[in-house]
């Protein structure tokens, strides 16, 4: 899937994007709360995943925020998914 992705960098990127969208400081975004609790709608969640895919240069399913409903879970998944055991 490409170069390894650092979980913390993905988490920080997501926090920054959500904080900017909501007009709050990054320290006010809780990585263990759901995307909904962090102020995202279904539409904005899909857009966020699309932006993350572009940022990382990898395809990501639109449903990721439903499968991994917190920033921490999504970042861990994306970091783990960056080096698939099925890649030869």
Secondary structure, DSSP 8 states (H G I E B T S, - for coil): --S---HHHHHHHHHHHHHHHHTS-GGG--TTSBTTTTT--HHHHHHHHHHHHHHHTS---TTHHHHS-BHHHHHHHHHHHTS-TT--
